[in-house]
């Protein structure tokens, strides 16, 4: 296996002493080319990564002890590292890639927008991509959601919904409604507000002194939600849920009808409903939005990840007209929603999102998902037979493979991902749950390869002596 070295060598030709049109900033063009070539070498990148970068959700001591995988380019469902090795992108680059990498339609849309304007603030201004995308989102989303507030990540999209709900009630004169109900093991992001309604202690316990108090219901238990609303309904601003499946909880699947029941309970007690579809939106569950499976229209819909097809950071919080009108008033009334970030509604990201939605329509992405979802279910039957696998959970193209019987320090989920990587597939663990979240565009052949590689990695990492027969 060859590696590019980072040894610095002098150019073979003498450096020119007179300036030419190819020189920039007083540095000979040949020198620039040499430096760029050296610094893009794999060894130099590994060195600079270890010396300069701090990775998210990563224990750096462990990271520095392992050989890093540095992605240089991608195409379709494959990632390519700096040494030319190819890997199936089994987690859609953290659950956001929809139509594959370097889709020509989305590439072209971003390039075209670059020729117009890369960024323009939305504070007091607007631009065509943001306007057109807002119309598209309103037309596609569940009935009643009429207004789009942009941000740039899923955590902020949920935080915006929390702040809007809180402020809306106060501006209606009901200052009692300051609490939120979320689900145990919920994950809604990493900002202080979104962490407050989170329920994964591994991520959140350290920050409890910073957070506001919330009420927690048992996941999928409508009776427990009913109990909490009966006891605290007149002080609850909103209930926040991940529809159908709690992704970061390890693909924890709710029973059929649960979301519909939560909507009915919220209506009965006059409480707002926030649906966080950051992970489950844009086709991931087999429909454009997970709410559609149970014909639920929330008061707020939080979107991100797949909205741009995995190209650029963009998020949106959709709200009903009733919510929107609650913020209208004279300037001196201070009913304005005072929230907004620099890159809110970035034109490049909005252009990518528009193209992503066009690809959904042109390639009939949702209509073609059914056979892939069915194939994935059949393939997972053999994975469930592995001795270390205690449960396989699936909704659409979201999969959690739970491994049991291992001590925390064994980090068995991590060991599976390392083995899968050596075999040419990128998967990611949530504790001892191995996650598969392939792009919606992944071919049936690559789905078979992804599941087979994952099964081999689980068997190797857990000491299984034989693999069950594949479907």
C-alpha positions in Angstrom: 0.0 0.0 0.0 1.7 3.1 -1.2 1.7 6.4 0.7 2.5 9.9 -0.5 5.4 11.3 1.5 5.7 14.9 2.8 9.4 15.3 2.4 10.2 18.8 1.3 12.4 19.0 -1.8 13.6 22.0 -3.7 12.3 22.6 -7.2 14.5 21.0 -9.9 14.6 24.2 -11.9 16.2 27.4 -10.5 13.8 29.9 -9.1 13.4 32.8 -11.6 14.9 36.0 -10.5 12.7 38.2 -12.6 8.9 38.5 -12.2 6.6 36.9 -14.7 2.9 37.1 -15.3 2.6 33.7 -13.6 3.9 35.1 -10.2 1.6 36.2 -7.5 2.4 38.4 -4.5 6.1 38.4 -5.3 6.4 34.6 -4.9 7.3 32.6 -8.0 4.5 30.4 -9.3 6.7 27.4 -9.3 7.4 27.8 -5.6 3.7 28.1 -4.8 3.0 24.9 -6.7 5.8 23.1 -4.8 4.5 24.2 -1.4 0.9 23.3 -2.3 2.0 19.8 -3.5 4.0 19.1 -0.3 1.4 20.3 2.1 -1.4 18.3 0.6 0.6 15.1 1.2 -1.1 12.5 3.5 1.6 12.6 6.2 1.6 16.4 6.4 -2.2 16.4 6.7 -2.1 13.8 9.5 0.5 15.9 11.3 -1.4 19.1 11.0 -4.7 17.4 12.0 -3.1 16.1 15.2 -1.4 19.4 16.0 -4.2 21.8 15.1 -7.7 20.2 15.0 -10.2 19.5 17.7 -12.8 17.1 16.4 -16.5 17.0 17.5 -17.8 14.2 19.7 -14.2 12.8 19.7 -11.9 11.9 22.5 -8.7 13.4 21.1 -6.4 11.1 23.0 -8.0 8.1 21.3 -8.0 9.9 17.9 -4.3 10.6 18.1 -3.6 7.0 18.8 -5.3 5.8 15.7 -4.6 6.3 12.0 -7.0 9.0 10.8 -9.1 8.7 7.7 -8.8 11.9 5.7 -11.5 12.3 3.0 -10.2 14.1 -0.1 -13.0 13.6 -2.6 -16.3 11.8 -3.2 -18.6 10.6 -5.9 -22.0 9.1 -5.6 -22.1 6.8 -2.6 -18.4 6.6 -2.2 -15.8 8.6 -0.3 -12.1 8.6 -1.3 -9.3 9.2 1.2 -6.0 11.0 0.6 -4.3 7.7 -0.2 -6.8 6.8 -2.9 -8.8 4.2 -0.9 -12.6 4.1 -1.5 -15.3 3.7 1.1 -19.1 3.3 1.0 -20.6 6.2 2.8 -22.8 4.2 5.1 -23.9 7.2 7.3 -24.5 9.8 4.6 -21.7 12.0 6.0 -23.5 12.2 9.3 -27.1 11.6 8.0 -27.2 14.5 5.6 -26.3 13.3 2.1 -29.4 12.5 0.2 -28.7 12.2 -3.6 -25.1 11.1 -3.4 -21.9 13.2 -3.5 -21.3 15.5 -6.4 -24.7 15.2 -8.0 -24.4 17.2 -11.2 -27.7 19.1 -10.7 -26.7 20.4 -7.2 -23.1 21.0 -8.3 -24.4 23.2 -11.1 -26.9 25.1 -8.9 -24.1 26.1 -6.5 -21.8 27.1 -9.3 -24.5 29.2 -10.9 -25.3 31.0 -7.6 -21.6 31.7 -7.1 -21.7 33.8 -10.2 -24.4 35.9 -8.7 -23.8 36.4 -4.9 -22.2 34.0 -2.4 -23.7 35.7 0.7 -26.1 38.5 1.6 -27.6 39.1 5.0 -31.3 38.5 5.5 -31.5 41.2 8.3 -33.5 43.8 6.5 -32.8 42.3 3.0 -33.8 39.2 1.0 -32.7 37.3 -2.0 -34.3 35.0 -4.6 -33.0 31.6 -3.5 -34.3 32.1 0.1 -37.7 33.3 -1.2 -38.1 30.5 -3.7 -37.0 27.8 -1.2 -39.4 29.2 1.5 -42.3 28.8 -1.0 -41.2 25.2 -1.8 -40.9 24.2 1.8 -44.3 25.6 2.6 -45.8 23.8 -0.3 -44.2 20.5 0.6 -44.7 20.5 4.4 -47.7 19.3 6.4 -50.8 21.6 6.1 -50.8 24.7 8.3 -47.1 25.5 8.3 -46.9 28.8 6.4 -43.7 30.6 7.6 -40.1 29.7 7.2 -37.3 31.0 9.6 -33.8 30.1 8.4 -30.8 29.2 10.4 -27.6 27.1 9.7 -27.8 24.0 11.8 -30.3 21.6 13.4 -29.5 22.6 17.0 -30.4 26.2 16.2 -33.5 25.2 14.3 -34.8 23.5 17.5 -33.6 26.3 19.7 -35.5 28.8 17.5 -38.7 26.8 18.0 -38.2 26.7 21.7 -37.7 30.5 21.9 -40.6 31.2 19.6 -42.9 29.0 21.6 -41.8 30.7 24.9 -42.1 34.2 23.5 -45.5 33.5 21.8 -47.1 32.5 25.0 -45.8 35.5 26.9 -47.0 37.8 24.2 -50.4 36.3 24.5 -50.3 37.2 28.2 -49.9 33.7 29.5 -46.6 33.8 31.5 -47.3 30.5 33.2 -46.3 28.5 30.2 -42.6 28.3 30.6 -41.9 24.6 30.6 -41.3 22.1 27.9 -41.9 18.3 27.7 -39.4 16.2 25.9 -38.7 12.5 25.7 -36.2 10.4 27.7 -33.1 9.8 25.6 -34.1 12.6 23.3 -31.5 14.5 21.2 -32.3 17.9 19.8 -28.8 19.4 19.4 -25.9 20.8 21.3 -26.7 24.5 22.1 -27.8 25.3 25.6 -31.5 25.5 24.8 -31.5 22.3 22.7 -29.5 20.5 25.3 -32.0 21.5 27.9 -34.7 19.4 26.1 -32.2 16.6 25.5 -32.2 13.4 27.5 -29.0 11.6 26.7 -27.0 11.8 29.9 -23.8 10.8 28.3 -23.9 14.0 26.3 -25.7 16.3 28.6 -25.2 15.6 32.3 -22.1 17.8 32.7 -24.0 20.8 31.6 -27.1 20.4 33.8 -26.3 23.5 36.0 -26.5 25.6 32.8 -29.8 24.3 31.6 -33.4 25.2 32.2 -35.6 22.5 33.7 -37.8 20.4 31.5 -40.3 17.5 32.0 -39.4 14.1 30.5 -41.9 11.6 29.2 -41.1 7.9 28.5 -40.5 7.4 24.7 -43.5 5.9 22.9 -45.6 5.9 26.0 -48.7 7.9 25.3 -50.1 7.3 28.8 -47.1 8.9 30.4 -47.4 11.9 28.1 -51.0 12.2 29.1 -50.1 12.0 32.8 -47.6 14.8 32.4 -49.9 17.0 30.5 -52.7 16.4 33.0 -50.5 17.4 35.9 -48.6 20.3 34.2 -50.5 21.2 31.1 -51.3 24.8 32.1 -47.6 25.5 32.6 -46.3 23.8 29.4 -45.4 25.9 26.4 -44.7 23.0 24.0 -44.0 19.3 23.6 -40.9 18.5 21.5 -40.5 15.1 19.8 -38.5 13.4 17.1 -41.3 11.8 15.0 -41.3 8.0 14.6 -37.7 7.4 15.6 -35.1 8.9 18.1 -32.0 8.8 16.1 -29.2 9.6 18.5 -30.8 7.3 21.1 -29.7 4.4 18.9 -32.7 4.4 16.4 -35.3 4.0 19.1 -38.6 3.4 17.2 -41.9 4.6 18.5 -45.0 2.4 18.3 -47.5 3.2 15.4 -49.9 5.9 16.4 -47.8 7.5 19.1 -47.2 10.7 17.2 -50.9 11.1 16.4 -51.7 10.6 20.0 -49.2 13.2 21.1 -50.8 15.7 18.7 -54.2 15.0 20.1 -53.0 15.3 23.7 -51.4 18.6 22.9 -54.6 19.9 21.3 -56.6 18.7 24.3 -54.4 20.6 26.8 -53.7 23.7 24.6 -50.0 22.9 24.2 -47.9 23.6 21.1 -46.2 20.7 19.3 -42.6 20.9 18.0 -41.6 18.2 15.6 -37.8 17.9 15.2 -37.3 16.4 11.8 -33.6 17.4 11.5 -32.6 13.7 11.2 -35.8 12.1 9.9 -36.8 14.6 7.3 -36.3 14.7 3.5 -37.2 11.1 2.7 -35.2 9.3 5.4 -38.3 7.4 6.6 -39.8 6.8 3.2 -41.9 9.9 3.0 -40.7 13.5 2.6 -41.4 14.2 6.3 -41.9 11.6 9.0 -45.0 13.5 10.3 -46.8 12.4 7.1 -46.9 8.8 8.2 -49.5 9.7 10.8 -51.0 12.7 9.1 -49.8 15.1 11.8 -49.3 18.8 11.4 -47.2 20.3 14.1 -47.0 23.9 15.2 -43.3 24.0 14.5 -41.3 21.8 12.1 -37.5 21.8 12.5 -35.4 20.9 9.4 -31.7 20.7 8.5 -29.3 17.9 7.5 -30.8 16.6 4.2 -32.3 19.9 3.1 -29.3 20.9 0.9 -28.6 17.3 0.0 -25.6 17.3 2.3 -23.8 20.1 0.5 -23.9 23.2 2.7 -25.1 24.2 6.2 -28.8 25.3 6.2 -31.7 24.8 8.6 -35.2 26.0 8.8 -37.9 26.3 11.5 -41.4 26.3 10.0 -44.3 27.7 11.9 -48.0 28.2 11.6 -49.7 31.5 10.6 -51.1 31.7 14.2 -47.6 31.6 15.6 -46.3 34.2 13.1 -49.2 36.6 13.8 -48.4 36.5 17.5 -45.1 38.3 16.7 -46.7 41.2 14.7 -47.0 44.6 16.4 -45.7 48.1 16.5 -42.0 48.5 16.9 -42.4 50.0 20.4 -44.3 46.9 21.5 -41.1 44.8 21.2 -42.9 41.8 19.8 -40.1 41.1 17.3 -38.3 37.8 17.3 -34.8 39.0 18.1 -32.8 36.1 16.7 -30.6 35.8 13.6 -27.2 34.6 12.6 -24.8 36.0 10.1 -25.2 33.2 7.6 -29.0 32.8 8.1 -30.5 31.8 4.7 -27.1 31.8 2.9 -27.8 32.1 -0.9 -25.4 29.3 -1.9 -27.1 26.9 0.6 -30.6 27.9 -0.5 -29.6 27.3 -4.1 -28.3 23.8 -3.2 -31.6 23.1 -1.3 -33.7 24.2 -4.2 -31.7 21.9 -6.5 -32.0 19.0 -3.9 -35.8 19.3 -4.0 -35.8 19.4 -7.8 -33.8 16.2 -7.8 -36.4 14.6 -5.5 -39.1 15.4 -8.1 -37.1 14.7 -11.3 -35.6 11.4 -10.1 -38.8 10.3 -8.3 -36.7 9.6 -5.3 -39.5 8.9 -2.8 -41.4 6.6 -5.2 -38.2 4.6 -5.8 -37.4 4.2 -2.1 -39.9 1.4 -1.3 -37.9 -1.4 -3.0 -34.7 -0.3 -1.4 -36.3 -0.2 2.1 -37.7 -3.7 1.5 -34.3 -5.0 0.4 -32.6 -3.5 3.4 -35.1 -5.1 5.7 -34.4 -8.5 4.1 -30.6 -8.1 4.2 -30.8 -7.1 7.9 -32.5 -10.5 8.8 -29.1 -12.2 8.5 -27.4 -9.5 10.6 -29.9 -10.1 13.4 -28.8 -13.7 13.6 -25.2 -12.8 14.6 -24.6 -13.9 18.2 -23.6 -10.4 19.4 -26.7 -8.7 17.9 -29.5 -8.2 20.4 -31.8 -6.2 18.2 -32.0 -4.6 14.8 -34.2 -1.5 14.5 -35.2 0.0 11.2 -37.4 2.8 9.9 -37.0 3.5 6.2 -33.2 3.9 5.5 -32.4 4.4 9.2 -30.9 1.4 11.0 -29.6 0.7 14.4 -27.9 -2.6 15.1 -27.6 -3.1 18.9 -24.8 -5.2 20.3 -25.0 -6.7 23.7 -22.8 -8.3 26.4 -19.8 -6.0 26.2 -18.2 -3.8 28.8 -18.1 -0.1 28.3 -14.3 -0.1 28.1 -14.4 -2.5 25.2 -16.0 0.1 23.0 -17.3 -2.6 20.8 -19.3 -0.3 18.5 -16.1 1.6 17.8 -14.2 -1.6 17.1 -16.9 -2.5 14.6 -16.6 0.8 12.8 -12.8 0.4 12.6 -13.1 -3.0 11.1 -15.7 -1.9 8.6 -13.4 0.9 7.6 -10.7 -1.5 6.8 -13.2 -3.4 4.7 -14.2 -0.3 2.8 -17.3 1.0 4.5 -18.0 4.0 6.8 -20.4 3.3 9.6 -20.7 5.0 12.9 -21.6 3.8 16.5 -23.8 5.3 19.1 -22.4 3.5 22.1 -22.9 -0.2 21.3 -25.4 0.5 18.5 -24.0 0.4 15.0 -25.7 3.0 12.8 -26.4 2.6 9.1 -27.9 5.6 7.3 -27.0 5.3 3.6 -27.8 8.0 1.0 -31.3 7.6 -0.5 -29.6 7.2 -3.9 -27.4 4.3 -2.9 -27.9 1.4 -5.4 -29.2 -2.0 -4.4 -25.8 -3.5 -5.2 -24.1 -1.0 -2.8 -26.7 -1.6 -0.2 -25.9 -5.3 -0.3 -22.2 -4.6 -0.1 -22.8 -2.2 2.8 -24.8 -4.7 4.9 -22.4 -7.5 4.1 -19.4 -5.5 5.1 -21.1 -4.4 8.3 -22.0 -8.0 9.2 -18.4 -9.1 8.5 -17.1 -6.3 10.7 -19.5 -7.2 13.6 -18.5 -10.8 13.3 -14.8 -10.0 13.3 -15.0 -7.5 16.2 -17.2 -9.7 18.4 -15.4 -13.0 17.7 -18.2 -14.7 15.8 -16.8 -17.8 14.0 -19.3 -17.8 11.1 -21.6 -15.5 9.2 -25.2 -16.4 8.7 -26.4 -16.8 5.1 -27.1 -13.5 3.4 -30.6 -12.7 2.0 
